[in-house]
């Protein structure tokens, strides 16, 4: 696994150097950060069964993300960053905390329709589960590292202004987890700087 991450890190550094070399010379790097919420479609039956035990309990789901944007052309940006989804379930002392975290890189395309933006990213990461449920295993476990993708659509209010403004959007992330896959649908509000 260490060799895998060394190869990914080396490839990412090489790719970033190439991107900077071919980006617009007078361009600056932008970044976005924000929060959102959504829904997770878990692929593993054991995870679904554990969550069903707490069906009529409480749930709190929040996404957090940070994205760096490097302009390649006026309408194409290279993007990279990280995101996490925190899915908390609890009821009568039982709790399940599912934390998905990943890094990503990809592209944003502005099709010249005001601030409309399309994005596609390659994601790699994992999920860690903290489980405390009666009559079940109480344990902390992590899924294998997965390589997936994320596709999204958003509206960037800062387009053509180069100022600080909100970005609203939605994306769908597909993450394989060994012998199953999770799909995370999220709606977010970011701040573009």
FENQUI-V934787 format. One line per field, one symbol per residue. ss: DSSP state (H for helix, E for strand, L for the rest). phi: phi as a letter, one per 40 degrees, with the letter a starting at -180 (. if undefined). psi: psi as a letter, one per 40 degrees, with the letter a starting at -180 (. if undefined). A space follows every 10 residues. Layout:
BEGIN
ss->???
phi->???
psi->???
END
This chain:
BEGIN
ss->LHHHHHHHHH HHHHHHHHHH HHLLLLLLEE EEEEEEEEEE ELLLHHHHHH HHLLLLLEEE EEEEEEEEEE ELLLLEEEEE EEEEEEEEEE ELLEEEEEEE EEEEEEEEEL LLLLLEEEEE EEEEEEEEEE EELLLLLLEE EELLLEEEEE EEEEEELLLL LLLLEEEEEE EEEEEEELLE EEEEEEEEEE EEL
phi->.ccccccccc cccdcccccc cbcccccbcb abaabaaiab bccccccccc cccbdccbbb bbbbabbbbb ccbcbbbcba iaabbbbbba afgcabbbbc babaaibbbb cgbfccbbba bcbaiabbbb bbbcgacbab abcccbbbab bababbccdg bfbcacbbaa abbbbcbgca bbbbbbbbbb bcb
psi->dddddddddd dddddddddd deihdeiihi iiiaiaiaih hidhdddddd dddfdeaiih hiiiihhhhh hdidehihii aiiihhhhhi hfeiihhhhh hiiiiaihhh ffgbehhiih ihihaihhhh hghieihhih iiiihihaih iihihheehe dfahiihiai ihhhhigbei iihhhihihi hh.
END
